[in-house]
């Protein structure tokens, strides 16, 4: 028996949260995925996944195991890319859809470095917040953020994104500081794409959903930052978007410990 038996199936279920979706992506039956993961758990003597009729979640040990094997898989991928890249002359058009500070500040420089190393590559990068149809619109891949919807796309996690809930000191002095996520119902919130904010209860890891409202709604990062600084309300955003404001005292972090820990950056593509 290979030490890798069941690992691919486990990682896919951990990423998608579904045996059915994982089976479809791996082109095998759902029962095959279930058997392989059960065999892996039996071999390790550990419960990696908590299964209910509604959801599949990682156990604490499963989360630790996932982090370890993902690093190993990433290393194997890199080794494969290096050895095949040594004999490949890469060229052609690469079309990418992406948006946000992570894509522009982290992913795009890496993509430019890739193009620099492969002079025959031509890049076409579309920066927008639209959820494009990769196949119909001819994109090679997209950089996306959040919890991925069920789809036939292949996804690879690039980074976990830490969220921060914050407001200006002047706003908090005037309206008070919320003690619980549910208290945001009584506050003005600065909304980006969705007015439904997800938090986690630190005492039991249960999700908390709050439907917020406010005077400003925008997908513009500069406008959101300006609204926070001017005291228009509370923002809930990846911490890197407002880190400088937190450092300078323009904004103060609130509801620490309740932030949703499931948000990540992903690269998604239609085929291997």
URVENQUI-V452681 format. One record per residue. N is the residue number from 1. SS is DSSP state (H for helix, E for strand, L for the rest). NEAR is the number of other C-alpha atoms within 10 Angstrom. Layout:
BEGIN
N;SS;NEAR  N;SS;NEAR
END
This chain:
BEGIN
1;L;4  2;L;6  3;L;8  4;L;10  5;L;14  6;L;20  7;H;20  8;H;18  9;H;23  10;H;26  11;H;20  12;H;21  13;H;23  14;H;20  15;H;18  16;H;20  17;L;19  18;L;18  19;H;22  20;H;17  21;H;17  22;H;26  23;H;19  24;H;13  25;H;16  26;H;15  27;L;9  28;L;13  29;L;13  30;H;16  31;H;12  32;H;14  33;H;22  34;H;18  35;H;13  36;H;17  37;H;23  38;H;18  39;H;14  40;H;21  41;H;18  42;H;11  43;H;12  44;H;10  45;L;9  46;L;13  47;L;16  48;L;23  49;E;21  50;E;12  51;E;13  52;L;8  53;L;5  54;L;6  55;L;10  56;E;16  57;E;17  58;E;20  59;L;15  60;H;13  61;H;12  62;H;20  63;H;14  64;H;12  65;H;16  66;H;19  67;H;11  68;H;11  69;H;16  70;H;16  71;H;11  72;H;12  73;H;14  74;H;12  75;H;12  76;H;12  77;H;11  78;H;13  79;H;12  80;H;12  81;H;12  82;H;12  83;H;10  84;H;11  85;H;12  86;L;9  87;L;8  88;L;10  89;L;11  90;L;12  91;E;12  92;E;11  93;E;12  94;E;16  95;E;17  96;E;20  97;E;24  98;E;24  99;L;17  100;L;17  101;H;14  102;H;19  103;H;21  104;H;14  105;H;10  106;H;10  107;H;15  108;H;17  109;H;12  110;H;13  111;H;16  112;H;14  113;H;10  114;H;13  115;H;17  116;H;12  117;H;11  118;L;14  119;L;12  120;E;13  121;E;17  122;E;15  123;E;15  124;E;12  125;E;16  126;E;14  127;E;14  128;L;11  129;L;13  130;L;10  131;L;10  132;L;15  133;L;12  134;H;18  135;H;13  136;H;7  137;H;9  138;L;12  139;L;20  140;L;16  141;E;22  142;E;24  143;E;24  144;E;23  145;E;21  146;E;12  147;L;13  148;L;17  149;L;8  150;L;11  151;L;12  152;L;14  153;L;18  154;E;18  155;E;22  156;E;16  157;E;15  158;E;14  159;E;13  160;E;14  161;L;19  162;L;15  163;E;20  164;E;25  165;E;20  166;E;26  167;E;29  168;L;23  169;H;18  170;H;18  171;H;21  172;H;19  173;H;9  174;H;9  175;H;12  176;L;11  177;L;19  178;L;16  179;L;11  180;L;14  181;H;21  182;H;15  183;H;12  184;H;19  185;H;14  186;H;12  187;L;20  188;L;19  189;E;24  190;E;25  191;E;23  192;L;16  193;L;10  194;L;11  195;L;15  196;E;12  197;E;16  198;E;18  199;E;23  200;E;18  201;L;15  202;L;13  203;L;8  204;L;7  205;L;12  206;L;10  207;E;14  208;E;16  209;E;13  210;E;16  211;E;12  212;L;21  213;L;18  214;L;16  215;L;11  216;E;16  217;E;17  218;L;14  219;L;13  220;L;12  221;H;15  222;H;11  223;H;14  224;H;24  225;H;18  226;H;12  227;H;22  228;H;27  229;H;19  230;L;15  231;L;18  232;L;21  233;L;26  234;E;29  235;E;24  236;E;21  237;E;20  238;E;17  239;H;17  240;H;15  241;H;19  242;L;23  243;H;15  244;H;12  245;H;20  246;H;18  247;H;10  248;H;9  249;L;13  250;L;20  251;L;27  252;E;21  253;E;21  254;E;21  255;L;15  256;L;13  257;L;13  258;L;21  259;E;24  260;L;19  261;L;15  262;L;14  263;L;18  264;E;17  265;E;20  266;E;21  267;E;19  268;E;20  269;E;19  270;L;16  271;L;12  272;L;5
END
